[in-house]
Amino acid sequence: MEKKILAALMVTACSGGAFAQSNVTLSGLMDLRYVHTTNSVISTDAIDPGDNNRFKLKGTEDLGGGLSAIFTLENRFDGSTGALEGKKAGRVFWQGESTVGLSSTQFGTLRLGRANTPIAQRSGLEPFEGNTVGDLSDYQKAGYSSEVDANNKAVNDGGGSTRVSNSVYYNSPNLGGFIGSAVLGAEKQGLDPVNPANPAVPGHRGYSLGARYASGPFMGLIAYERNGALSKYVLAGATYQIDALKLLVSYGGHTPNGASRINVGTVGATYNLTQAGQLRVGYGTNRTTKDDKVGLGYYYSLSKRTMLYTDVARERIKATGINTTGFDMGIQHSF
């Protein structure tokens, strides 16, 4: 009798395991470069990360009926020193993302934790994608940050410019090329740093909305966000592929709480010279401060995971009259 009961329990355990199929993957990226910058004030040389160095744990469990449990943990680090990403104190270990949630093929994906908001998609709207001396991200965000500290100051050190903690994230299913997204902060930001319960300095919840449409060679997106300091940001952009040529354009507008709007924009292109070699060019402008930047780069793929690159850039800051020239060359490997 005991043997029959034991056998029944084993069958039940095996069938349950077959139903709840799960997997966990480890992936990441290392990108280091030699970089030289010079202007009328200072000249520097360094070994720095190009793209964000990171490793990621990602897991899914099939719950049946098109529903899955999901989680993501992403660490960000400085590969040139081995330290956590960023120079400011208080950076968290899972700086890139730490979320858990449910994903449905019918209803979309709901996550809780810390992650990128929809405005992070702006990296795909400029040719250098936030990499190297050619990076045009400053001409997209215009000083805006999704995260703010207790003094209502923007957290622009690394991931703080497009990430928020203690939030709810929703992505719709793909509806004929359209994907909608929304983020709502559960925690109020911008509180009195001495007395967080001070009713005279109320905090605010940040929120973000985004819409993306992709069909054939065209991709377009728009996003709107308000952070805990009541600063507002709008992003719009598009890409279009014409054979080996890809055109990119973006517009960003940042309205700090109680201040005038800052308008920025970028245009760029990538061109596949060969199957392995790609030329990238981009231009960014701040219409409010009259600053601008131009960059040119060549990227060569040794394989699907390993790439060599070199870039040059020139940036003009009108307020100081300083023009900075930069050059770098690096290697990127993903795993």
Phi, psi and omega per residue, in radians:
M1 nan -0.772 -3.136
E2 -1.110 -0.629 3.116
K3 -1.135 -0.671 3.127
K4 -1.149 -0.718 3.129
I5 -1.134 -0.750 3.126
L6 -1.080 -0.730 3.133
A7 -1.116 -0.706 3.126
A8 -1.109 -0.712 3.125
L9 -1.130 -0.670 3.135
M10 -1.159 -0.727 3.102
V11 -1.079 -0.749 3.137
T12 -1.108 -0.750 -3.138
A13 -1.115 -0.734 -3.138
C14 -1.151 -0.730 -3.134
S15 -1.178 -0.628 3.101
G16 -1.144 -0.697 3.120
G17 -1.145 -0.619 3.133
A18 -1.197 -0.570 -3.126
F19 -1.272 -0.798 -3.058
A20 -1.649 1.227 3.133
Q21 -1.277 2.346 -3.109
S22 -2.435 2.793 3.065
N23 -2.686 2.638 3.093
V24 -2.247 2.305 -3.127
T25 -2.109 2.580 3.047
L26 -2.001 2.223 3.107
S27 -2.459 2.991 3.127
G28 3.094 -3.032 -3.087
L29 -2.681 2.402 2.995
M30 -2.112 2.270 -3.109
D31 -2.525 1.890 3.120
L32 -2.196 2.591 -3.047
R33 -2.562 2.688 2.882
Y34 -1.556 2.284 -3.099
V35 -2.321 2.384 3.097
H36 -2.209 2.236 3.066
T37 -2.253 2.566 -3.130
T38 -2.610 2.537 2.999
N39 -2.645 -2.950 -3.073
S40 -1.249 -0.166 -3.085
V41 -1.838 -0.771 -3.002
I42 -2.632 2.685 3.037
S43 -2.227 2.310 -3.078
T44 -2.282 2.645 3.028
D45 -2.344 2.426 -3.091
A46 -2.809 2.832 2.895
I47 -1.845 2.012 -3.038
D48 -2.327 2.796 2.971
P49 -1.145 2.512 2.975
G50 -1.556 -1.538 2.987
D51 -1.249 2.917 -3.111
N52 -1.199 2.081 3.066
N53 -1.251 2.357 -3.004
R54 -2.837 2.778 2.872
F55 -2.365 2.557 -2.975
K56 -2.317 2.345 2.951
L57 -1.853 2.235 -3.108
K58 -2.381 2.294 -3.086
G59 -2.347 2.618 3.062
T60 -2.403 2.591 3.027
E61 -2.308 2.122 3.139
D62 -1.299 2.021 -3.134
L63 -1.700 -0.018 -3.139
G64 1.570 2.728 3.088
G65 1.144 0.471 -3.135
G66 1.395 0.166 -3.121
L67 -1.900 2.370 3.120
S68 -2.356 2.549 2.948
A69 -1.560 2.444 -3.053
I70 -2.381 2.693 2.967
F71 -2.620 2.680 3.069
T72 -2.454 2.301 3.027
L73 -2.245 2.090 -3.103
E74 -2.240 2.084 3.070
N75 -1.619 2.506 3.090
R76 -2.104 2.323 -3.070
F77 -2.525 2.872 3.088
D78 -1.693 1.844 -3.083
G79 -1.134 -0.362 -3.120
S80 -1.343 -0.338 -3.135
T81 -2.210 -0.328 -3.064
G82 1.470 -0.001 -3.123
A83 -1.452 2.895 3.031
L84 -1.088 2.641 -3.109
E85 -1.070 2.484 3.029
G86 1.651 2.721 -3.072
K87 -1.816 -0.257 -3.111
K88 -1.488 2.707 3.117
A89 -1.260 2.716 3.039
G90 1.597 0.126 3.100
R91 -1.199 2.421 -3.096
V92 -1.559 2.775 -3.102
F93 -1.145 -0.801 3.109
W94 -1.631 1.088 -3.066
Q95 -1.124 -0.665 -3.067
G96 -1.175 -0.877 3.132
E97 -2.921 2.556 2.969
S98 -2.614 1.668 -3.073
T99 -2.372 2.725 2.994
V100 -2.442 2.556 -3.107
G101 -3.061 -2.857 3.134
L102 -2.206 2.467 3.116
S103 -2.181 2.241 -3.123
S104 -2.136 2.334 3.100
T105 -1.152 -0.379 -3.109
Q106 -1.675 -0.653 -2.995
F107 -1.957 -0.115 3.130
G108 1.765 -2.823 -3.023
T109 -2.156 2.325 3.099
L110 -2.145 2.211 -3.126
R111 -2.274 2.726 3.061
L112 -2.209 2.470 3.062
G113 2.330 -2.353 -3.102
R114 -2.143 2.278 -3.128
A115 -2.893 3.140 3.059
N116 -1.228 2.572 2.976
T117 -1.592 3.000 -3.116
P118 -0.996 -0.442 -3.105
I119 -1.211 -0.237 3.105
A120 -1.115 -0.312 3.128
Q121 -1.167 -0.158 -3.139
R122 -1.108 -0.401 3.137
S123 -1.073 -0.488 3.116
G124 -1.432 0.050 -3.113
L125 -1.830 0.022 3.055
E126 -2.279 2.556 -2.906
P127 -1.118 -0.486 -3.089
F128 -1.575 -0.142 3.057
E129 0.897 0.708 3.108
G130 1.392 0.185 -3.111
N131 -1.722 2.701 2.779
T132 1.049 -3.040 -3.110
V133 -1.189 -0.321 3.118
G134 -1.365 -0.158 -3.097
D135 -0.742 2.178 3.140
L136 -1.927 0.279 -3.043
S137 -1.096 -0.541 3.097
D138 -1.114 -0.432 3.127
Y139 -1.627 0.252 2.982
Q140 -2.037 -0.727 -3.046
K141 -1.562 -0.383 3.064
A142 0.948 0.638 3.114
G143 1.463 0.013 -3.127
Y144 -1.359 2.543 3.077
S145 -2.381 2.360 3.075
S146 -1.160 -0.653 3.133
E147 -1.627 2.473 2.994
V148 -2.276 2.632 3.136
D149 -1.570 -3.040 -3.058
A150 -1.166 -0.245 3.118
N151 -1.767 0.301 -3.130
N152 1.114 0.443 3.118
K153 -1.727 2.487 -3.131
A154 -1.142 2.464 3.055
V155 -1.771 1.569 -3.050
N156 -1.788 0.221 -3.141
D157 -1.460 1.663 3.120
G158 1.306 -2.229 -2.980
G159 -1.180 -0.226 -3.109
G160 -1.103 -0.342 -3.068
S161 -1.312 -0.298 3.133
T162 -2.357 0.196 -3.095
R163 -2.159 2.647 3.009
V164 -2.421 2.636 3.113
S165 -1.769 2.976 3.062
N166 0.887 0.896 -3.050
S167 -2.321 2.866 3.086
V168 -1.907 2.275 -3.075
Y169 -2.095 2.326 3.087
Y170 -2.309 2.307 3.003
N171 -2.136 2.278 3.111
S172 -1.284 2.842 2.990
P173 -1.186 2.869 3.104
N174 -1.286 1.996 -3.099
L175 -1.931 1.492 3.138
G176 1.086 0.598 -3.136
G177 1.743 -0.184 -3.127
F178 -1.733 2.326 3.054
I179 -2.310 2.160 3.074
G180 -1.782 2.665 -3.134
S181 -2.542 2.660 -3.141
A182 -2.618 2.539 3.102
V183 -2.344 2.353 3.081
L184 -2.276 2.182 3.115
G185 -1.309 2.280 3.085
A186 -1.472 -0.381 -3.092
E187 -1.878 2.338 3.077
K188 -1.311 2.401 3.109
Q189 -1.924 2.958 3.075
G190 1.364 0.453 -3.131
L191 -1.376 2.875 3.048
D192 -1.039 2.064 -3.071
P193 -1.141 -0.404 -3.136
V194 -1.502 -0.758 -3.120
N195 -2.315 1.573 -3.078
P196 -1.016 -0.367 -3.124
A197 -1.586 0.099 -3.109
N198 -1.072 1.972 -3.099
P199 -1.218 -0.272 -3.140
A200 -1.366 -0.270 3.125
V201 -2.183 1.312 -3.077
P202 -1.209 2.535 3.060
G203 -1.532 3.024 -3.113
H204 -2.401 2.565 3.059
R205 -1.556 2.294 3.052
G206 -1.415 2.753 3.057
Y207 -2.624 2.780 -3.090
S208 -2.595 2.464 3.109
L209 -2.277 2.472 3.141
G210 -2.573 2.676 3.081
A211 -2.465 2.338 -3.112
R212 -2.316 2.383 3.112
Y213 -2.305 2.251 3.125
A214 -2.317 2.285 3.112
S215 -2.692 2.092 -3.126
G216 1.031 -2.248 -3.093
P217 -1.415 -0.102 -3.028
F218 -1.819 2.450 2.977
M219 -2.447 2.292 3.101
G220 -2.372 2.605 3.113
L221 -2.595 2.745 3.060
I222 -2.533 2.497 -3.128
A223 -2.573 2.613 3.095
Y224 -2.363 2.451 -3.097
E225 -2.566 2.554 2.981
R226 -2.264 2.212 -3.115
N227 -1.608 -3.097 -3.073
G228 -1.188 -0.274 3.089
A229 -1.637 0.154 3.131
L230 1.193 0.310 2.971
S231 -1.362 2.554 -3.078
K232 -2.078 2.613 -3.099
Y233 -2.530 2.396 3.066
V234 -2.214 2.452 -3.127
L235 -2.305 2.371 3.038
A236 -2.494 2.548 3.130
G237 -3.038 2.997 -3.117
A238 -2.748 2.737 2.996
T239 -2.295 2.657 3.117
Y240 -2.522 2.229 -3.106
Q241 -1.739 2.198 3.073
I242 -2.176 1.642 -3.071
D243 0.967 -2.057 -3.099
A244 -1.463 -0.131 -3.079
L245 -1.781 2.323 3.059
K246 -2.151 2.188 3.136
L247 -1.773 2.475 -3.088
L248 -2.373 2.461 3.096
V249 -2.566 2.504 3.096
S250 -2.547 2.677 3.056
Y251 -2.336 2.368 3.088
G252 -2.312 2.454 3.101
G253 -2.325 2.139 -3.116
H254 -2.036 2.146 3.089
T255 -2.018 1.699 3.090
P256 -1.099 2.607 -3.134
N257 -1.014 2.083 3.117
G258 1.406 0.207 -3.110
A259 -2.302 2.989 -3.118
S260 -1.357 2.770 -3.091
R261 -1.290 2.478 3.067
I262 -1.898 2.123 -3.082
N263 -1.904 2.260 -3.139
V264 -2.339 2.839 3.106
G265 -2.831 2.750 3.095
T266 -2.381 2.639 2.954
V267 -2.348 2.616 -3.132
G268 -2.926 3.096 3.135
A269 -2.743 2.628 2.950
T270 -2.153 2.544 3.141
Y271 -2.409 2.171 3.141
N272 -1.422 1.758 3.138
L273 -1.200 -0.697 3.068
T274 -2.415 -3.087 3.103
Q275 -1.118 -0.493 -3.085
A276 -1.853 -0.453 -3.027
G277 -1.809 2.369 -3.114
Q278 -2.330 2.349 3.065
L279 -1.721 2.370 -3.136
R280 -2.240 2.412 3.112
V281 -2.488 2.473 -3.121
G282 -2.695 2.739 3.123
Y283 -2.437 2.330 3.102
G284 -2.200 2.522 3.138
T285 -2.430 2.474 3.001
N286 -1.827 1.874 -3.044
R287 -1.241 -0.322 -3.118
T288 -1.490 -0.831 -3.111
T289 -1.620 -0.188 -3.121
K290 1.220 0.327 3.026
D291 -1.392 2.736 3.035
D292 -2.721 2.930 -3.084
K293 -2.668 2.476 3.082
V294 -2.257 2.465 -3.116
G295 -2.412 2.652 3.119
L296 -2.467 2.349 -3.107
G297 -2.550 2.752 3.048
Y298 -2.229 2.244 -3.062
Y299 -2.144 2.255 -3.091
Y300 -2.212 2.118 -3.115
S301 -1.559 2.032 3.050
L302 -1.341 -0.474 3.104
S303 -2.807 -3.028 3.111
K304 -1.181 -0.348 -3.057
R305 -1.960 -0.283 -3.027
T306 -2.144 2.291 -3.057
M307 -2.423 2.444 2.994
L308 -1.836 2.585 3.138
Y309 -2.668 2.783 3.019
T310 -2.581 2.512 -3.102
D311 -2.463 2.685 2.947
V312 -2.292 2.619 -3.130
A313 -2.654 2.732 3.099
R314 -2.402 2.185 -3.119
E315 -2.173 2.383 3.119
R316 -2.023 2.187 3.086
I317 -1.902 1.924 -3.002
K318 -1.155 -0.710 -3.048
A319 -1.066 -0.621 -3.118
T320 -1.763 -0.298 -3.082
G321 1.298 0.233 -3.101
I322 -1.632 2.244 3.039
N323 -1.897 2.202 -3.093
T324 -1.978 2.299 3.079
T325 -1.924 2.393 -3.137
G326 -2.289 2.632 3.088
F327 -2.501 2.444 3.042
D328 -2.608 2.853 3.013
M329 -2.628 2.372 -3.016
G330 -2.668 -3.134 3.113
I331 -2.332 2.400 3.139
Q332 -2.180 2.335 3.098
H333 -2.351 2.255 3.090
S334 -1.910 2.705 -3.132
F335 -2.533 nan nan
